[in-house]
Amino acid sequence: MEGPASPAPAPGALPYHVAFSQLLGLTVVATTGAWLGVYRGGIAWESALQFNVHPLCMIIGLVFLQGDALLVYRIFRNEAKRTTKVLHGLLHVFAFVIALVGLVAVFDHHRKEGYPDLYSLHSWCGILVFALFFVQWLVGFSFFLFPGASFSLRSRYRPQHVFFGAAIFLLSVATALLGLKEALLFELGTKYSTFEPEGVLANVLGLLLAAFATVVLYILTRADWKRPLQAEEQALSMDFKTLTEGDSPSSQ
């Protein structure tokens, strides 16, 4: 009698790429904090510094945590599927809540200072990303965590869920880059072209954002690094194929 299947080992290079992605992500968050602390006076809710809550929260929520949420299925390869789903969903909840705080901060700051809302390309992209992020989480919860969805519906929707997850992450990074450039032009104006220290640090932050997105996307697109199917997932997949295509398990 055969014993239980041993856990599939992680591909040799995967842990190093994941570690590198985390190093980049934490460096992005730290560099954002340094930029806001050194050149923008820090953060506070009840002052003119309230605006600075916005970029920090968006970087933590919609870039770092969202990127980590996408990597959950590459990192936790042998855990129960439901446990991995819950962690994936919770990271997205944390990302959403933190991003919501950042969104409230910028609208509240504009209201207090009398600034117009939603006129720039950055703001339009930001609202689009936030709305897509919320809809993606809501639909994902309905299909993959809510018990009412059938296996067939989950199987048909999964490719769209994976695609839009990666697309929304990339849009989030692109929107952050737009916002960074907008903030530099507003604050530095023509001095931006004279290699002001703030501009140099912000440019480095932009490169770090691009590098983090690139590493996360590389990990996600490596077919040989996908999470292997567990025994119960293989059984469900076989049953679904039998029902939809008329194949018998013994013929596989």
N, C-alpha and C positions, 0 to 999 in steps of 0.2 A: 504493500500500500504506500502510495507516494505521500510525502509530507507536504506541508504548505509551501507554495512557491516563495523562494527567497526574494527580498527586495531587489529591484533592478538598480545596479550602481549608477551613480551620476556620471555622465561623460567627463573625461579627465579635465578638459579645459573649462567646463561650465562654471565650477566654483570660483575660478580665478576671474572670469568675466563678470560674474555676479558681484564678487568683492570689489572689483574695479568700478562697477556701476554705483555701488553704495558709497565708495570713496568720492566719486564725482558728485553724487547727489548731496552728500553732507557738505562737500566743499562749496557747492552752489548755495546751499542755505547759509553757510557761514560767511561766504563772500557777500551775499545779499545783506546780512546783518551788519557786516563791517562797512559796506557802502552807506547804508542808512544811518549807522551810528557815527561814523567819522565825518561824512559830508552832508548829511541831512538832519543832524541833531537828535537822532534816536526815534523812538516811537512813544506815543501817549494817546489816550483816547480823548481826553477833554482839553485839547489844545490844537494849535495849528499843525502839530506833529501827527494828528490823527490820520492824515493822508498816508503816512509811511506804514501804517498797519496794512494798507492795501497790497503793496508789492510783496511784503514779507509773507502774508497769508496766502497769496496766490502762488508764490513759489513753493511754499511748504505743501499746500493742498493740491493744486492742480498740476504741479510738476513732480515734486519728489514723491509724495504719497501715492499719486496716481501711477507713476512709473513703477513703484514698488508693488502696487496692487496687480499690475499686469504681469509682474515677474513671479507671483505666488505659485503659478502652475509649473514654473520651471524649477523653483527652489524646493518646494515640498512635493517630491516626486512619488513617494511611496505611502504617504498618509491617506486616510480615508477621504474619498472624493467630497463628501459632505463637509468635512472639517475644512478642507481647502476652499470650498465654495464660501463657507461662512467667513473665513479670514479674508478672502478676496472681496466679499461684500462689505465687511466691516472697515477695511482700509478705504474703500470708496466712500463710506459714510463719514469717516473722519475727514477725508479730503473735502467732501462736500460741505461739512460744517465749518471747517477752517476757511474755505473759499467764500462761504456765505458771510462770515465775519469780515473778510476783506472787501467784499462787495458792499456791505452795509457801511463800512468805514468810508469808502470813497464817495458814496452818495451823500452820506451825512456831512462829510467835509465840504463837498460842493454846495450843499444847502446852506451851511453856516457861512461860507465865504461868498456866496452869491455867484458861483461859477456855473456855467451851463453844463448840462449832462448830455452824454451820448451824441457828440458831434464828430468825434475822431474815428479813424479806421480802427484804432486800438480798442476803443469802447464798443464799437459794433462787433468786432471779432470776439471781444470778451463776453458780451451778452450771448452771442451765438454759442460759444464754447460752453458757457455755464448751463444754458438751456439744453444743449445736446448731452452734456454730462449727466444732468438730472434725468432726462428721458432714458438715456442708456442704462442708468442704474435702475430706474423704475421698471423698465421692460425686462432687464436681466433678473431682477428679483422675482418678477411675476413668472418668468419661464423656468428659472433654475433653482430658486429657493422656496417659492410658494408651492405647496404640495399638489395643487390642482392641475398643473401643466402635464400633458402626456409626454412620454418618451419621444414619440414621433415629432411633436411640435418642437421639443428641445433640439432634436437632431437637425431639423430643418432650419431653425433660427441660429444655431451655434456659429456657422460661418459669418453671418452678418454681425453677430455680437463681437466676435473676435476682430473683424475688420474695423468696425466703428470704434471699438476700444482703442486700437492703435491709432486710428485717424484722429480721434478726439485728443489723445495725448500729444500727438504732433502739432495739432492746432493750438493746444494750450501753450506749448513751448514757443511756437511762432508768435502767438499773441503776447507772451511775456517779452519776447525780443522787440516787438513793436512798441510796447509800453516803456521798455528801457530806453529805447532810442528817443521816444517822445519826451520822457522826463529829462534826458540830457539836453535836448534842444531847447526845452523851456527854461532850464536852469542856467545852462552855459551859453546858449546862443552862439555867436561867432567865435567865442573862446574855445568851443569844442574842437575846432581845427588846429588849435595851438598846443595840443597834447597836454591839456590840463590833467593833473593827477586823478581827479574824479572821473574824467572821461576815459582815462587809461584803465582804471579799475573796473569801470562799468563795461568796457569792451572785453576785458578778461572774463567778467561775469557772463557776457553774451557767448563767448567761446565755450565756457564751461557748460552752459545750458545746451548748446548744440552738441557738445561731446556726450553729455548725459543722455540726451535723446537718441543719439546715434548708437551708443552701446546698448541701451535698452531695446531699441528696434532690432539690432543685430541678434541679440539673445532670443528675441521673440520669433525671428524669421528663420532660425536654424532648425530645419525639420528634424534633425537627429537629436535635438535637445528638447523635443516635446515630451510632456509627461506621459509615461507609458500607461496603457490601459491596465487597470487592476482587474482581478478575476471577476468581480461582480459586474464591472463595466463591460467586459468582454461578453459575459453571458447575456446582458441586456441588449448589447449590440447584435449578437447572434439571433436573439429572439425577434428583434425588430426586423432584421433582414429576412428572417423566415416568414414573418407575417406580410411583408411588403413585396418580396420578390419570389416567394414560394420555394426558397432554398431550404434544405434540411441541414441541421448542424452536422450530421455525419458526412455530408458531401464536401465539407470545407477542408 
